[in-house]
Amino acid sequence: MNYSFNVKETTEKAAQWIRDFFEKNGKGCNAVIGISGGKDSSICAALCVEALGKERVIGVLMPNGEQSDIDMARLLVEHLDIKAVEVNINEAYKAVLSGIENAKPVNGFEMDGLSNQTIVNLPPRLRMAVLYAVSQSCNGRVANTCNLSEDWVGYSTRYGDSVGDFGPLARLTVAEVKEMGRFLGLPEILVDKVPSDGLCGKTDEDNLGFTYAVLDRYIRTGVCENPETKALIDEKHAKNKFKLELMPCFEYQPRRENE
């Protein structure tokens, strides 16, 4: 099965979708976007500029101490000529780690340290707290910058980069998002930058165990020649679907007096 992607039509529709969202959910508000220097935040920001104008887009750069590719984030801000603020989360990050390490036992419970995955996921959760603090103080709405490919296999941090107020790229694959970036005139170095989570030092594809090209094709056509890769993708998709769903709630049914 083949499929085609009309980048011009999709970009125009996505921009109009953003305008419609703000008309209904924040007329006159600003789009607030965490700028990492990667393709997704860059393309999301460019799309918001296309939709709302640069005056209504605010970038938030959030290095954790020293960020090796912070120059890419600054390049994006300069290229789009948007307002931006840089907030280093390192002191908050260290304070949380220290607070948990020195936590006082209550009722005999003592934590046996933090898992490595917990430590890896802490920065994106702190960044989301910063984004909402900036957004709330600047009449904003927070953009979720995740794409369909990442969401499909759970490659995001719950209550970190997986959340936001609106998600322009959430139904688009990595390949489609990159096409939009080129259509919007972003520098190639931002569009084609090797995707990395910026957390553990590995590329996305190293962590996933397969390429985005393989994943994107499987999502759009259902075709994946390697049965082991297909099984791995299916497993990740099934295990991580909860990240994209609303929190399950106990549905209390009040009993009427005459029942």
N, C-alpha and C positions, 0 to 999 in steps of 0.2 A: 504494500500500500504506500503510495506516495502522497505528499501534501505540499502545498505551496504557501508562501508567506509574503503578503503584500506589505512591505515595510512602511510605505507612505500612508496607506489607508489605516494601518494599525496605529501608527504614531499619531495621526490626526484624531482618530477615535479615542485613543488613550488620553490625549491632551484635553479633548472635550469632556471626557469622563471626569477628569480632575476638576475642570471648571464647574461641572454639574455638582460634584461632591461638595465643593466649597460654597456653591450657591445655596445648597440645602443644609449643610452642616457647619458652616462657619463663614458666612458672607463677610468679605473684607478681611478675613484672617490670613495669616502667613503660613506657608509651608515650611516646616522645620525639619531639616534632614541631617542625620549624622554622616559626616563626610570622612570616609576611611582612606580614600585614594584608590579604591578598587572600582571595577566597572559598574557594579550595581548601584552604588551610591552616586557615582558620577552621572550615570545615565538617568537615574531617577531625578536627580537635581536638574539636569538639562531638560527633562520632560516637564518638570514643574515650572521652569523658566519659560518654556514654550507655551504652557497653559496659562500661567498667571502673570508673567512678566518678572524680570529680575528683582524688582522692588519688593515683591512679596515672597521671596525665597530667602531663607536664613540657613546657612550652613553651620554645623557645629563639629569642630575637630576635637577629638578626645584621645590623645595619646596616653598610654600608660607608661609614664617615664619617657624613655627615648623610643621613638617610633622610626624604624629605618626608612620607611617609605612616606614619611610625613610630607615630603616635598611633592608627592603626587596629589595629596589632598589640597595643598596650597596651590598647585598648578590648576586644579579644577576650579577653585574659588576665583582665581585670577582670570581664567578663561571665560567663565560665565559672568564675571564681574558682579558677584552676589555679596550681600552682607554676610559676615561670618564672625564667629568667636571661637577661640581655642581654649579648651578647658582640660588641663592635665589631671587625670583621675588617679594618679599614682599614690598620692597621700591618702585618699579615701580607700583605695585598694589595700594598702598596707595597714591602715587602721582597722578595716574589717577583719583581715587575717589575724592581726594581733589580738583583736577583741575576742575572736573565737578561740584562739590558742590559749588565751588567759581566762577563758570563761570559768566561772565558779560553779562547781557541781551543785545541783539541787536534787534533794531526795536520793542522793547516792548515784545519780547519773553523771558519768564523765564521758565526754567525746574522745574517741580514739583518733584524734587528728582529722584532717580533711582529705578527701580523696583527690587524686590528681585531676579528675574530670571536674570536680567542684571548683578547684582553683582555676582551671582553664575557663570555666563558664562565668566566673565572677566578674571579670572586666566587662563583657557585653551587658550584663545585668546592671552594673553601675552606670554604664554609658546610657542605657535606656532611662534610668532615673534622672541623669543629667539632661537628656533630651526633653523629658517632660517638664523638668524645672524651667528650662529655657523657654519651652513652648508656652507654658502657663503664664510666664512673665512677659511674653512678647506677642500675645494674641495669636497663638499658633495652633496648628494641627500637625502632629508628628507623622512623617512618611515612613511606612515600612518599605524597605528596599529589597526584600527577598524576592527571588524569582521562582518559577514553577519547578525547575529542575532541583534546586536546593530543597524546597519544601517537600518535594515528592519523596525524598529519601531522608527527611528529617535533619538536613544539614543546617541547623540553626539552633540558637540557644533559647529555650523556653523562658519567657519573660525577659529576654534580652532582645536580640535582633529579630525575633519571630513576631514581635508585636508592633503596634502602631495604630494610627487612626484611619489611614487609607493606604492601599497597596497597589500602586500603578503597574507593577511588574509581576504580580503574584500569579498570573495565569500565562506567563510567557517563559519559554525555555531560555537557557543560556545563549544558544545560537541566535534566537530571535531578539533577545535583549541587545546583543552585540551589534546586530544589523541596525537596530534603532539608534544605537550610539553613533554609528557611522553616518546615518541619515541626518542626525541632529548636529553633525559637524564637530564632534568631540575629537581631540587629539588621539591619534592611533595608540599612543603609549598608555592612555587610560582605558581604551576599549579592549586592547589586546593584552593588558597586563595579566600575567599568570595569576589565576585566582588562588588566594591563600586566606586562611581564617585569621591570620595575624596573631594567633594565640599560642600554637604549639610548634611553629617553625616549619610545618609541612604545607605542601600545596593541597588544595581541595581534593584533587584527583588521587594524590598519595593516600589521603585519609579515607577516601571512599572505596578505593580498590578498583575503579573503572573510570573511563573518561566521560566528560560531559557530552561529547559527540555520540557515544554509545547510548548514554542515558536519554539524551534528547530524542534520538531516533526511536528508542523504545517507547517513550511517552507518546510521541505523535503517531507512530505507525504500528506499535505493538510488536515490532521485529527486533529480536536480539539473538544473533546466531550462536553465541556462546551460552550453553545451558547453565553453567556455573555462575556466570555474570548475571543472567536473567534471575536465577534463584536468589542471588545476593541483593539485587535491586528490589525484588518482590519482598524479601525479608525485611529490608530497611523500611520500605514503604508501609508494610503492615505494622511494624513495631512503632513507627513514629507518627501515625495518623492522628494520634491524640493531641499532638502539638498544634494541629490546625483546627481542632474542634473546640466548641464552647465547653467550659467546665461542666461536667455532669452534676446535676443537682437532684436531690430527693424531691420528687413531686408529691407534695402533701395535698391530699384531697380532703377539704373540710367536710365534716359530716353535718348534714342539716338536722334540725331538731325532730322533724317528722319522719325521718328515715329509720 
